[in-house]
Amino acid sequence: MSREPAPDRALVADPTPETGAPTSALARGPRHVAIIMDGNGRWAQARGRPRLFGHHAGARRVGEIVQACPALGVKYLTIFAFSTENWKRTQAEVAGLMSLFRRYIAKEMQVLAAKNVRVRFIGDRVRLDAKLILLMDQLEHETEGNDGTHLTIALNYGGRDEVARATKRLAQDVADGMLLPADVDEETLPKYLDTYVLPDPDLVIRTSGEARISNFLLWQSAYAEYEFIDTLWPDFTAEELSRLCQSYGARDRRFGAVPS
C-alpha cells in the first residue's frame, strides 16, 4: 500500500486526551466505529453447519453495516477481518477464509466504488498470497477518490505487530538522520502506524459475548468507548449499531479530566 501524506490529525480526529480538554458525547454519535466481528464459527455450528458457512454469512453482514453508516453519522468504519493470530486455525479454515476474502473483494469492488465508499487495508501483507494482495491494491485504487464512508479492513493485522513494524520504520528514520531521538514523542509514533491517515476510533464494538480486545488497535483505542455485546456477528444488524451509537452519545467522555 502506498503511503499517503499524513493529514493534520486535528482536522480528522476528535479532541485527544493530550489536549486536556473534556469532551461531552451527549447527543453526539461516534464518528469512527471499529468492530471486532466475532462469532461466525459459533453461529454456523449452532445451525449444524461448518465454520466457513458462518464466515460467509458474516461477510454478507458487512455490506448492511457499511450502508447504515452515513445515516448514523459514522464517517469511518474499521473491521477486524483476520488477525495475525488467526494463522493458528486449521489449514482448511485459513484457506477458506483467504478464498472468501478474494471472492468478496472481486464481487464487491464495483459496488463499493459506486456507493462512494473509500476502502483501505491495514496489516502486514507479506504473508498473504499474491492474488489477494493484487485485489486489495485494486480495491484501494478503485475507491481512492471516494469521500463517503471510509471502510478500513484489518487483514493479517495485530496491534503489537503494527507497533513493532512502526517502531522499526521510526528507528530507521532516526538511524538515517531524518529524525532526532529527542523529537520522538506520543505524536510521532502514530505517523508510522498503519492507521496514520485515520482518526482514532471513538467506539469499539465486539460481538459474540467475549470481553477482550484481541490485539486490535491497541495504540489507537487508548480512549475509545467499548461495547461488548452477546450478538454473534452474522446476527448483528443496522438497528443494533444504531442503538449502540445512541448509547455512545449519552456518555460523558472526559479523557482523564473532571467535569467543569
Backbone bond lengths (Angstrom), bond angles and torsions (degrees), N, CA, C in turn:
res aa  C-N    CA-C-N  psi(-1)  N-CA   C-N-CA  omega(-1)  CA-C   N-CA-C  phi
1 M - - - 1.457 - - 1.513 109.41 -
2 S 1.310 117.79 125.69 1.452 121.15 176.70 1.515 109.48 -69.89
3 R 1.310 116.00 140.42 1.460 120.79 -177.20 1.518 109.76 -88.25
4 E 1.326 115.78 127.09 1.451 121.98 178.23 1.522 109.35 -86.61
5 P 1.338 117.47 158.65 1.459 118.44 174.95 1.516 110.24 -59.57
6 A 1.310 116.87 133.31 1.456 119.93 179.70 1.516 109.84 -70.03
7 P 1.333 117.67 129.79 1.451 120.00 179.77 1.512 111.13 -77.81
8 D 1.329 115.81 168.16 1.449 120.54 172.25 1.521 107.13 -67.39
9 R 1.343 117.27 113.36 1.461 120.21 -174.55 1.515 111.51 -63.72
10 A 1.312 117.54 -21.65 1.460 119.09 176.69 1.514 111.48 -65.96
11 L 1.328 116.41 -22.92 1.454 120.21 -178.69 1.518 112.05 -85.99
12 V 1.335 117.90 -20.53 1.455 119.77 -174.95 1.520 113.67 -112.69
13 A 1.306 118.13 -15.32 1.455 119.40 -174.62 1.511 111.60 -115.97
14 D 1.345 115.61 157.68 1.451 120.50 170.80 1.520 109.11 -67.13
15 P 1.362 117.63 162.82 1.461 119.65 178.29 1.518 110.31 -51.34
16 T 1.322 116.84 133.74 1.452 122.49 -175.99 1.515 110.10 -92.51
17 P 1.348 117.24 161.96 1.459 119.53 -179.85 1.506 113.02 -61.44
18 E 1.345 117.63 -22.82 1.467 119.20 -179.06 1.533 111.44 -65.94
19 T 1.340 118.01 -24.07 1.461 119.50 -178.34 1.514 111.35 -73.87
20 G 1.333 115.63 -22.93 1.450 118.58 -177.75 1.502 113.04 75.82
21 A 1.330 118.22 4.18 1.455 120.97 -176.78 1.514 110.21 -93.10
22 P 1.344 118.76 119.48 1.455 120.10 178.39 1.511 110.86 -65.34
23 T 1.326 116.10 145.47 1.448 121.43 -178.41 1.518 109.13 -127.19
24 S 1.312 118.15 125.22 1.450 121.43 176.97 1.511 109.65 -88.04
25 A 1.323 116.33 133.93 1.456 121.30 178.72 1.524 111.07 -99.88
26 L 1.344 117.69 6.08 1.452 120.64 -178.98 1.508 110.10 -59.66
27 A 1.332 114.99 132.77 1.471 122.57 177.66 1.518 112.25 58.99
28 R 1.335 118.16 25.94 1.461 120.86 179.75 1.514 108.58 -139.49
29 G 1.306 116.19 122.84 1.451 120.29 -179.04 1.512 112.07 -82.76
30 P 1.316 116.68 171.11 1.468 121.07 179.60 1.518 111.68 -71.64
31 R 1.309 116.04 141.52 1.468 121.24 176.29 1.525 110.83 -87.05
32 H 1.320 115.94 -32.74 1.468 121.87 -179.71 1.518 108.89 -126.43
33 V 1.323 116.18 117.14 1.463 122.86 177.38 1.519 108.72 -111.53
34 A 1.320 116.59 130.62 1.463 122.12 175.39 1.526 108.15 -115.84
35 I 1.332 116.86 138.03 1.461 120.61 -174.55 1.530 111.28 -128.45
36 I 1.329 114.95 127.24 1.461 121.58 169.13 1.523 105.95 -90.40
37 M 1.314 116.53 104.26 1.464 121.83 -172.04 1.528 109.29 -84.31
38 D 1.307 116.93 90.43 1.465 121.12 -173.25 1.527 110.45 -113.90
39 G 1.322 115.88 149.06 1.451 121.01 173.02 1.514 115.70 111.93
40 N 1.320 118.15 3.59 1.469 119.84 -179.32 1.530 112.07 -59.66
41 G 1.328 116.48 -46.15 1.455 120.57 -177.09 1.517 112.19 -64.31
42 R 1.337 116.88 -44.48 1.462 120.35 179.69 1.529 111.16 -66.45
43 W 1.319 116.46 -35.81 1.470 120.70 177.33 1.527 110.22 -60.66
44 A 1.331 116.51 -42.52 1.465 120.45 179.86 1.523 111.38 -70.30
45 Q 1.316 116.42 -44.06 1.460 120.17 -177.80 1.521 111.72 -63.69
46 A 1.346 117.14 -33.91 1.459 120.60 177.24 1.523 111.45 -64.37
47 R 1.316 116.82 -19.31 1.458 122.46 179.63 1.525 112.03 -104.78
48 G 1.326 115.29 9.43 1.457 119.94 178.96 1.515 113.45 70.57
49 R 1.329 116.89 26.13 1.458 121.23 -177.78 1.529 109.71 -115.93
50 P 1.333 118.60 161.50 1.469 121.17 178.03 1.522 111.43 -68.05
51 R 1.316 115.77 158.18 1.468 121.13 -176.50 1.529 112.01 -57.31
52 L 1.324 117.47 -36.78 1.462 119.61 -178.61 1.522 112.27 -62.93
53 F 1.330 117.12 -28.25 1.461 120.25 174.94 1.526 109.89 -59.45
54 G 1.326 116.14 -39.81 1.461 120.75 177.72 1.513 112.44 -68.27
55 H 1.330 116.59 -37.19 1.464 119.17 178.77 1.536 110.99 -64.92
56 H 1.318 116.82 -37.90 1.467 119.88 177.17 1.527 110.56 -65.83
57 A 1.324 116.81 -40.32 1.465 120.08 177.15 1.525 110.54 -64.34
58 G 1.325 116.50 -39.36 1.455 120.37 178.33 1.513 112.76 -64.77
59 A 1.344 116.76 -37.45 1.467 120.48 178.09 1.522 110.86 -64.00
60 R 1.334 116.75 -39.03 1.466 119.75 178.10 1.522 110.99 -65.45
61 R 1.320 117.38 -32.14 1.466 120.99 -179.34 1.520 111.70 -66.80
62 V 1.317 117.11 -29.37 1.466 120.55 -178.45 1.522 111.11 -56.63
63 G 1.330 117.09 -43.01 1.460 120.32 -177.64 1.514 112.96 -58.44
64 E 1.346 117.10 -42.47 1.463 121.17 179.42 1.528 111.13 -62.91
65 I 1.329 116.18 -41.88 1.463 119.83 -177.71 1.529 110.85 -68.96
66 V 1.320 116.94 -39.66 1.465 120.02 177.48 1.522 109.91 -61.24
67 Q 1.324 117.17 -43.46 1.466 121.00 -179.35 1.520 112.24 -64.41
68 A 1.330 117.47 -29.26 1.463 121.14 -177.55 1.521 112.92 -77.05
69 C 1.312 117.61 -19.57 1.469 121.00 -171.49 1.533 114.76 -59.94
70 P 1.340 120.66 -47.73 1.464 118.93 -176.48 1.531 114.16 -57.01
71 A 1.323 117.22 -42.90 1.464 120.31 -178.91 1.525 111.93 -66.10
72 L 1.326 116.97 -23.88 1.463 121.51 -179.29 1.524 112.22 -93.28
73 G 1.317 117.16 -1.00 1.459 120.35 -179.06 1.513 113.42 78.29
74 V 1.330 117.08 14.28 1.469 121.18 179.00 1.530 108.24 -87.47
75 K 1.302 116.63 109.05 1.466 121.60 -179.19 1.519 111.79 -84.95
76 Y 1.330 116.98 -32.71 1.464 122.44 -176.27 1.528 109.60 -122.87
77 L 1.322 115.71 129.08 1.460 122.34 176.38 1.519 108.11 -127.21
78 T 1.318 116.77 122.85 1.463 121.82 178.48 1.519 108.61 -118.55
79 I 1.334 116.91 126.13 1.461 120.94 -177.12 1.523 110.45 -120.15
80 F 1.333 115.51 141.58 1.459 122.64 -178.09 1.525 107.52 -94.18
81 A 1.336 116.49 103.26 1.458 121.30 -174.11 1.529 113.06 -93.70
82 F 1.335 117.32 -38.56 1.469 120.73 -176.29 1.523 107.77 -159.00
83 S 1.325 116.23 124.91 1.460 120.09 -176.25 1.525 111.48 -96.52
84 T 1.309 115.53 165.87 1.457 120.33 176.42 1.523 111.36 -64.66
85 E 1.334 117.02 -20.01 1.464 121.35 178.28 1.532 112.45 -87.10
86 N 1.322 117.54 -15.58 1.468 119.93 -176.48 1.526 113.40 -69.93
87 W 1.334 117.76 -11.78 1.465 120.01 175.27 1.532 111.24 -64.44
88 K 1.329 117.40 -15.55 1.462 121.48 179.60 1.527 112.16 -74.31
89 R 1.316 117.66 -11.04 1.461 120.56 179.80 1.526 109.73 -71.56
90 T 1.322 116.82 172.77 1.465 119.93 -177.69 1.522 110.41 -60.88
91 Q 1.315 115.63 151.43 1.463 120.60 179.64 1.523 110.90 -58.32
92 A 1.329 116.89 -37.05 1.460 120.44 -179.11 1.521 111.28 -65.61
93 E 1.348 117.27 -41.49 1.468 119.95 -179.22 1.523 110.62 -69.26
94 V 1.334 116.75 -42.30 1.465 119.54 178.87 1.526 110.93 -62.01
95 A 1.325 116.68 -45.73 1.463 120.49 179.09 1.528 110.58 -61.28
96 G 1.333 116.15 -40.35 1.458 120.02 178.50 1.512 112.12 -64.99
97 L 1.314 117.02 -38.85 1.468 120.55 178.20 1.529 111.19 -66.32
98 M 1.328 116.68 -42.81 1.461 119.12 179.32 1.530 110.93 -63.14
99 S 1.325 116.68 -39.30 1.465 120.65 175.82 1.528 110.44 -63.66
100 L 1.327 116.34 -40.45 1.466 120.85 178.43 1.523 110.98 -62.59
101 F 1.330 117.16 -43.24 1.463 119.89 179.31 1.525 110.99 -60.54
102 R 1.334 116.34 -43.97 1.464 119.81 179.90 1.525 110.91 -62.58
103 R 1.324 116.42 -45.20 1.469 120.54 -179.04 1.527 111.22 -65.70
104 Y 1.328 116.50 -40.87 1.463 120.68 -179.03 1.522 111.01 -63.09
105 I 1.331 116.35 -46.64 1.465 120.03 -178.38 1.524 110.38 -63.86
106 A 1.328 116.59 -46.35 1.466 119.68 -179.05 1.523 111.34 -62.35
107 K 1.325 117.03 -39.83 1.463 121.58 -177.17 1.525 112.16 -73.24
108 E 1.342 116.62 -39.93 1.462 120.84 -171.86 1.522 114.26 -94.22
109 M 1.318 118.24 -4.34 1.459 120.61 -174.21 1.525 112.30 -54.82
110 Q 1.322 116.98 -54.58 1.460 120.59 -177.35 1.528 111.59 -69.68
111 V 1.334 116.62 -32.99 1.467 120.26 178.83 1.523 110.36 -64.11
112 L 1.325 116.56 -48.32 1.459 120.77 -179.44 1.524 111.10 -64.04
113 A 1.330 116.33 -40.39 1.463 119.96 178.74 1.522 110.52 -62.74
114 A 1.341 117.16 -42.85 1.465 121.58 -178.07 1.526 111.60 -68.82
115 K 1.320 117.58 -27.90 1.463 120.97 -178.86 1.528 112.61 -90.92
116 N 1.325 116.50 12.58 1.465 122.21 174.41 1.525 112.55 65.06
117 V 1.339 116.55 31.55 1.460 121.38 177.99 1.526 108.91 -93.07
118 R 1.308 117.08 131.29 1.465 122.37 175.85 1.526 108.31 -96.22
119 V 1.309 118.34 121.19 1.463 122.12 -175.80 1.523 110.79 -109.51
120 R 1.314 115.21 135.28 1.464 122.43 172.07 1.520 108.58 -133.25
121 F 1.310 115.71 154.26 1.457 121.79 173.91 1.521 108.93 -116.38
122 I 1.320 115.90 140.78 1.462 120.91 173.09 1.522 108.24 -123.97
123 G 1.314 116.12 154.50 1.453 121.74 -176.97 1.517 110.54 123.67
124 D 1.306 115.92 175.73 1.467 122.49 -178.59 1.524 109.40 -92.41
125 R 1.318 116.90 117.13 1.465 120.98 -175.33 1.532 113.63 -85.97
126 V 1.302 117.38 -7.14 1.457 120.81 -171.53 1.521 112.04 -56.40
127 R 1.309 117.93 -38.21 1.467 121.25 -174.31 1.530 112.57 -86.31
128 L 1.310 118.04 -8.41 1.460 121.35 -178.19 1.526 110.58 -80.96
129 D 1.336 116.72 155.65 1.462 119.07 -178.48 1.526 110.87 -77.04
130 A 1.323 115.64 157.66 1.462 122.20 -171.78 1.524 112.18 -61.56
131 K 1.330 117.64 -38.24 1.466 119.98 -178.53 1.516 111.10 -66.19
132 L 1.327 116.68 -40.83 1.458 120.14 178.29 1.519 110.79 -65.43
133 I 1.325 117.09 -42.65 1.468 120.35 179.20 1.525 110.44 -61.51
134 L 1.327 117.22 -41.16 1.461 120.97 178.53 1.524 110.87 -61.40
135 L 1.330 117.18 -43.47 1.461 120.59 178.77 1.531 111.38 -64.68
136 M 1.314 116.63 -39.24 1.468 120.75 177.15 1.524 110.45 -61.65
137 D 1.323 116.19 -45.19 1.468 120.76 177.80 1.531 110.70 -60.50
138 Q 1.330 116.42 -43.03 1.459 120.48 -178.78 1.524 111.84 -64.35
139 L 1.333 116.45 -42.41 1.458 120.01 -179.92 1.524 110.66 -64.84
140 E 1.311 117.21 -41.84 1.468 119.61 176.83 1.524 110.57 -61.95
141 H 1.324 115.97 -42.25 1.469 120.03 -179.22 1.526 110.93 -66.27
142 E 1.330 117.00 -43.95 1.465 121.11 -177.79 1.517 112.53 -63.07
143 T 1.323 117.82 -27.75 1.466 120.80 -174.13 1.527 113.51 -111.01
144 E 1.325 117.77 4.91 1.462 119.32 -172.39 1.527 113.44 -65.51
145 G 1.323 117.83 -20.17 1.460 119.94 178.73 1.517 113.60 -91.09
146 N 1.320 118.12 -3.29 1.459 121.20 -177.83 1.524 111.50 -78.03
147 D 1.321 115.74 148.00 1.464 119.88 -178.03 1.523 111.88 -129.20
148 G 1.345 116.95 21.82 1.462 119.81 175.85 1.510 109.88 -86.72
149 T 1.319 117.14 -130.67 1.463 121.07 177.43 1.524 110.52 -64.85
150 H 1.315 116.88 133.83 1.464 122.42 176.19 1.527 107.37 -96.34
151 L 1.328 116.28 105.68 1.458 122.27 179.88 1.522 109.51 -97.51
152 T 1.320 116.33 119.68 1.462 121.70 177.53 1.519 108.42 -112.96
153 I 1.328 115.42 126.97 1.461 121.50 -177.30 1.525 108.59 -110.32
154 A 1.321 116.02 118.56 1.468 121.30 178.69 1.523 108.54 -87.62
155 L 1.329 115.94 110.73 1.464 121.94 -173.35 1.525 108.95 -128.98
156 N 1.317 116.89 122.09 1.465 123.22 -166.88 1.526 109.16 51.97
157 Y 1.320 113.41 53.04 1.461 121.63 -175.82 1.527 110.14 -115.31
158 G 1.321 115.30 141.28 1.459 122.97 171.15 1.510 108.44 -147.08
159 G 1.309 117.62 136.27 1.458 120.61 -177.33 1.518 113.27 -60.44
160 R 1.327 117.11 -43.01 1.469 119.72 179.36 1.525 110.57 -67.16
161 D 1.329 116.68 -40.39 1.457 120.38 177.72 1.523 110.34 -62.31
162 E 1.320 116.73 -41.41 1.468 120.43 179.28 1.521 111.05 -61.32
163 V 1.332 116.63 -47.16 1.468 120.14 -179.94 1.524 110.64 -63.55
164 A 1.338 117.94 -38.85 1.469 120.80 178.61 1.525 110.49 -63.48
165 R 1.353 116.52 -44.92 1.467 119.47 179.30 1.531 111.14 -64.89
166 A 1.323 116.25 -39.32 1.467 120.20 178.88 1.525 110.64 -64.75
167 T 1.327 116.10 -40.84 1.463 120.10 -179.24 1.522 111.28 -65.15
168 K 1.341 116.83 -37.31 1.465 119.96 177.01 1.521 110.81 -62.31
169 R 1.344 116.95 -43.49 1.470 119.46 179.23 1.522 111.09 -65.62
170 L 1.328 116.10 -39.93 1.467 120.31 178.14 1.526 110.21 -63.65
171 A 1.334 116.62 -45.26 1.471 120.87 -179.58 1.522 110.90 -61.95
172 Q 1.346 116.68 -37.34 1.464 119.90 178.79 1.517 110.58 -65.39
173 D 1.344 117.48 -39.21 1.458 120.34 177.91 1.530 111.08 -65.29
174 V 1.333 116.37 -36.02 1.466 119.66 176.09 1.523 109.60 -66.00
175 A 1.338 116.94 -44.74 1.463 121.05 179.97 1.517 111.60 -62.88
176 D 1.331 117.36 -33.52 1.460 121.82 -179.49 1.517 112.81 -83.76
177 G 1.334 117.05 0.57 1.458 120.65 178.64 1.516 114.26 78.71
178 M 1.327 117.47 11.66 1.461 120.42 179.88 1.523 112.32 -84.95
179 L 1.332 115.98 -12.76 1.462 121.18 -177.11 1.514 108.36 -147.64
180 L 1.327 116.81 135.13 1.452 121.15 178.13 1.519 110.12 -88.70
181 P 1.333 118.51 139.53 1.467 120.30 178.34 1.521 112.50 -53.79
182 A 1.321 116.80 -36.62 1.467 120.54 -178.60 1.523 112.24 -66.77
183 D 1.341 116.89 -18.45 1.463 120.52 -178.55 1.521 113.22 -89.61
184 V 1.326 117.54 -3.09 1.465 121.00 -178.99 1.527 109.29 -81.48
185 D 1.329 115.83 120.29 1.459 121.22 178.03 1.529 109.32 -145.81
186 E 1.323 117.39 -166.38 1.459 121.18 -176.56 1.524 112.60 -67.74
187 E 1.321 117.29 -17.13 1.456 120.33 178.08 1.526 111.70 -88.64
188 T 1.326 117.27 -14.85 1.463 121.01 -175.44 1.516 112.14 -82.78
189 L 1.334 116.95 -51.71 1.461 120.14 -174.77 1.529 113.81 -56.98
190 P 1.348 120.14 -41.35 1.472 118.92 -179.38 1.525 114.20 -56.90
191 K 1.320 117.47 -24.05 1.463 120.41 179.21 1.532 111.59 -70.34
192 Y 1.325 117.43 -14.70 1.461 122.08 -179.48 1.536 112.11 -104.16
193 L 1.326 116.82 -4.26 1.458 120.60 -179.70 1.525 110.86 -77.27
194 D 1.341 116.25 161.19 1.457 120.73 177.87 1.527 111.82 -60.64
195 T 1.314 116.29 -27.06 1.467 122.04 -174.13 1.530 112.61 -96.79
196 Y 1.314 117.03 21.82 1.466 120.01 -170.92 1.521 114.31 -60.01
197 V 1.325 118.64 -20.30 1.472 120.35 179.01 1.525 111.76 -96.46
198 L 1.322 118.15 4.79 1.457 121.54 -175.79 1.529 111.44 -113.87
199 P 1.333 117.04 150.78 1.468 118.92 170.03 1.518 109.38 -72.67
200 D 1.302 117.16 158.70 1.457 120.81 176.40 1.530 109.60 -66.27
201 P 1.336 117.69 150.18 1.472 119.18 179.42 1.522 111.65 -67.08
202 D 1.318 115.21 141.76 1.469 121.11 174.50 1.524 110.45 -87.72
203 L 1.327 115.83 -38.18 1.463 121.76 -175.39 1.523 109.22 -133.70
204 V 1.329 116.44 128.67 1.460 122.24 174.72 1.524 108.03 -113.78
205 I 1.323 115.98 126.18 1.462 122.19 -179.38 1.524 108.73 -113.62
206 R 1.329 115.77 133.85 1.463 119.43 170.70 1.520 108.18 -122.03
207 T 1.322 115.73 126.08 1.451 120.92 178.04 1.524 110.75 -89.92
208 S 1.332 116.60 169.27 1.472 126.15 169.77 1.516 115.56 88.96
209 G 1.327 119.06 3.66 1.456 120.40 175.33 1.510 115.85 88.36
210 E 1.320 117.74 -4.03 1.470 120.17 177.21 1.525 109.31 -82.97
211 A 1.338 116.60 141.03 1.467 120.74 -177.07 1.519 110.16 -116.61
212 R 1.317 115.45 64.91 1.467 120.86 175.72 1.528 107.81 -148.03
213 I 1.332 116.41 161.93 1.467 119.88 -174.66 1.524 112.89 -99.32
214 S 1.326 117.89 -10.24 1.466 122.74 170.58 1.527 113.85 50.71
215 N 1.334 115.89 44.16 1.465 119.63 170.62 1.531 112.18 66.13
216 F 1.322 117.28 32.83 1.470 122.55 -175.59 1.522 110.73 -109.31
217 L 1.325 116.32 119.78 1.469 123.24 174.79 1.537 111.43 49.36
218 L 1.320 116.43 52.12 1.458 121.09 -173.88 1.527 112.33 -61.38
219 W 1.305 117.13 -46.80 1.464 120.92 -179.12 1.527 110.44 -71.66
220 Q 1.312 116.25 -45.99 1.457 122.06 -171.47 1.524 113.31 -69.26
221 S 1.331 117.23 -26.17 1.472 120.65 -173.35 1.524 113.10 -97.25
222 A 1.309 117.11 19.23 1.463 120.38 -176.54 1.524 112.17 -55.26
223 Y 1.327 117.96 -34.74 1.462 121.45 -179.51 1.520 112.46 -122.97
224 A 1.316 117.17 22.15 1.461 120.22 176.17 1.524 110.35 -74.41
225 E 1.323 115.75 155.28 1.459 121.89 169.55 1.530 107.35 -87.32
226 Y 1.327 117.09 145.72 1.463 121.56 -177.25 1.527 111.10 -118.09
227 E 1.329 114.85 144.05 1.457 122.24 172.22 1.531 107.79 -132.13
228 F 1.324 116.48 117.70 1.459 121.94 175.10 1.529 107.39 -106.79
229 I 1.320 116.52 113.71 1.461 120.33 -173.60 1.528 110.26 -118.69
230 D 1.327 116.56 156.56 1.458 121.53 -176.37 1.525 113.05 -80.03
231 T 1.318 118.44 -19.59 1.456 122.00 -176.51 1.530 110.97 -58.59
232 L 1.327 116.98 131.98 1.455 120.88 173.22 1.523 108.88 -75.45
233 W 1.332 117.23 145.68 1.455 120.29 -170.77 1.536 114.24 -52.72
234 P 1.327 121.57 -44.57 1.466 119.02 -179.17 1.528 113.84 -62.26
235 D 1.353 117.41 -17.01 1.465 121.67 178.57 1.522 112.48 -97.59
236 F 1.312 117.70 -2.62 1.462 121.59 -177.95 1.526 109.49 -72.19
237 T 1.322 117.24 127.88 1.462 121.19 -174.25 1.524 112.35 -116.07
238 A 1.316 115.17 167.23 1.460 120.99 175.21 1.522 110.58 -61.83
239 E 1.330 117.03 -33.43 1.464 120.75 178.68 1.525 111.11 -65.05
240 E 1.331 116.57 -38.83 1.459 118.78 178.59 1.523 110.84 -70.54
241 L 1.319 116.81 -36.91 1.459 119.49 175.34 1.527 110.01 -61.37
242 S 1.327 116.79 -42.13 1.460 120.87 178.63 1.524 111.04 -60.38
243 R 1.329 116.38 -42.76 1.467 120.25 179.39 1.528 111.39 -62.74
244 L 1.316 116.85 -41.11 1.463 120.34 179.95 1.520 111.54 -68.49
245 C 1.318 116.51 -36.27 1.465 119.84 176.98 1.529 110.84 -65.99
246 Q 1.324 116.32 -37.64 1.459 119.84 177.02 1.520 110.69 -67.20
247 S 1.322 116.95 -38.98 1.457 120.73 177.43 1.526 110.66 -62.92
248 Y 1.328 115.30 -41.03 1.469 120.08 176.64 1.528 110.38 -58.04
249 G 1.334 116.03 -42.43 1.465 120.39 -177.62 1.507 113.70 -63.49
250 A 1.335 118.28 -17.23 1.462 121.43 179.55 1.526 112.07 -92.23
251 R 1.319 116.96 -1.32 1.463 119.75 -179.08 1.530 110.90 -87.57
252 D 1.313 115.04 150.60 1.460 121.52 177.57 1.519 108.09 -103.55
253 R 1.314 116.58 104.14 1.470 121.35 -176.21 1.524 109.00 -92.73
254 R 1.335 117.09 111.57 1.459 121.20 -173.83 1.530 113.34 -108.02
255 F 1.339 117.74 -10.75 1.460 120.79 178.90 1.529 113.72 51.58
256 G 1.324 115.83 42.73 1.458 120.45 176.87 1.512 114.64 90.29
257 A 1.334 118.00 -10.12 1.462 121.01 179.05 1.529 109.13 -86.34
258 V 1.303 116.34 179.76 1.463 122.17 176.82 1.516 108.43 -116.82
259 P 1.343 117.78 156.62 1.476 119.35 179.59 1.510 110.86 -58.51
260 S 1.326 115.15 137.84 1.471 118.78 179.26 1.511 109.43 -75.34
